[in-house]
Amino acid sequence: MMRMALALGGVVASGAAAAQDIAPLPDFATCFAQSIAHFEMEFARAGMADTLEDFALVTRDRVHFCGTLAIVACDRGEAPQSCQRGLAARQLGLRDRVLVSLPAPDGIDPPQILPGLYPTLWDVAHGTSAGDDCAGADDPVAAWCVTHEARLKLTEAVALWQVARLIGAAGPAAELGWVDEAMPFAPVPRPQQEDAP
């Protein structure tokens, strides 16, 4: 019995030590700026959309992933539900800033390729839910649900901006004012060339 208690104590102690060794997660603002930088790098290579394939750059995945990391960071903290609700409020505020920076569909010349894409995404990003998807849930599920919904709304706004960027209807996020800087990625260093003989 004593041996089992000692073994269990060792597992708990090693688990606590492992928890202390967990690498810190990037904060949401940093991760979000990096996700925008990824898109800007791809946009710089591809330019404005002139084929259907160019719209493959539009993705909600990176921003969604940043939201996931931020939720995990909240879970690791001392007040997870309060942290998640604060995160949800920041994400909804950011979503509003993205949306007000973009032109309404009737204010742009529709592109020849997928002319209905921007108006459709505009309606989605400005739409409201048919009801409260989080109603009736108790913490911690309710806090997670509210944060998850905010994350989805932000991803819709960013996807709308990406399309606007591809059709020439919007500028870079930093110029629009909803990121301080789309953090550039350091170029991969080239191997040192040997001196010629």
N, C-alpha and C positions, 0 to 999 in steps of 0.2 A: 504494500500500500504506500509506504514511504517512497519506494523507488518510483512508483507511478506519479506521485505528487511532485517529486524532483524533476521527472521528465517533463511533466506538464508545465512546471515553472520555467524550465529551460526553453520550451517552445514559446511561451508567452514572452519571455525576455528577448529571445531572438526575433520574434515578430515585432516587438517594440523597437528594437535596434534597426530592423529593416525599414520600419516606417520612418525613422529619423533619417535614413539614407535616401529616401525618395527624392528625386530631383525636383526642384520647384518648377511649377508650370509657368509659362509666359503669361503676363497679365493680358486681359482681353483687348485693351487698346493696342498693345504691341502686336498681338496675333492678328487683329483685324487689319491694322496698317500693312502688315506683311501679306495678308491675303489680297489686299488691293494692289500691292506692288507686284504680286504674281500676275494678276490680270494685266496690269500696265506693261509689264515686260512682254507678255504674249501679244498684246495689242501693238506694241512698238514693232514687233517682228512681222505681224500679219497686216497691219494697217486697217483701214475701214473695210467693212464687209462688201465684197462684190460677188461672192458665191454663197450658196446655202451652207457649205462646209465651214465658212468663216464664223458662223453663229455657234459652232461647237465650243468656242471660247466662253460662252455664257454658262456659268455654273454657280450653284448655291453652296456647293460642297465645302469650300474653304471657310467661308463665313460660318457655316453650320458647325464645322469642326472647332473653330475658335470658341463658339458658344458652348460646345460640349466640354472643352478644356476648362472654361470658366466655371461651369457647373461643378466639375470635379474639384477644382480649386476651392470652391465654396464648401463642398462636402468634407474637405480636409480641415476646414477651419472650425472655430469654436461655436459659431452660430450659423449653421448651414442654411436654414430657411430664411433668416433675415438677409444673409448674403445673397441668396438666389433672388429674392424679391428686389433687392437693390440692383442686381445685375439686370433683371427684367426691365426695370425703370430706365436704366442707362441704354439698353438696347432699343427700347421704344422711342426714347428721345433721339437716338442716332437715326433710327428709321425715319422719324419726322424730318430731321435735317436733310437726309438724302432725298426724300420725296419733294420737299419744297425747293430743292436745287435743280429740279428737272422740269423741262417744258411740258405743257399739256400736249396731248396728241394733235389737237387742232392748231397748234402753234408751230408745227414742223412740216416740212415737205416729206410725205411718205416715200420711203425708198422703193425702188422697183422690185427688190427681192423682199419677200415676206412683208408686204406693206401693212398687214394687220397685226404683226407681232407686237410692236410697241403699244398700240392702243389696248390690245388684250392684256399685256402685262401691266399696263397702267391701271386697268380696272381691277386686276387681281391685287396689286400692291396697295390700292386705295380702298379695297373692299373691306367689309366688316363680316365677322363671323355670324352664322345663323343663330348662334346661341353661345353661352358660356360653356366651353368644353371642360372647364375645370370645376364647374359647380358641383357641390356635394362632396368633394374630396377633402380629406383631412391632411394636415401636415404629417409627414413631409411631402406627400404626393401632390398636394395643392401647390406648394411652393415650386416644386419641380415643374408642374404643369404650366403655371403662369410664365415661368422662365423659358420653357420650351416653346410656348406660343409666341413669346416676344422674339425669340431667336428665329422662328420661321418668318415672322413679319419682316424682320431685318433682312433676311436672305432674299425675300421677294423684292424689297426696295433695291438691294444691290444688283440683283439680276436685271431690273428695269434700267438702272444706270449703265450696266454693261452693254445692254442693247442700244441705249442712247449713244454711248461712246462709239459703238461699231457703226452706227448710221450717221455719225457726225452731228448729233443733236446735243451733245454734252461734252464738257471738257474733263480734265483730270480731277479726281476727288479732292486733291489738295487745293486746287484753284477754286473748287466749289465750296470749300470751307468745312467739310465734315471729317476730314483727317488733317492733322497738323502737317503730316508728311507721310507719303506712301513710301515706307522705308525701303530704300534701295538695298539690293543684295550685293554683297561684295563679289566682284568677279573672281572666278576660279583662277588662282595664280598659274601662270604658264611655267613649265619647267625651265630652269636656267639653261640657256644655250651655251655650249662650250665655245670658248674662244677659238676663232679660226687659227690654224697654224701659221 
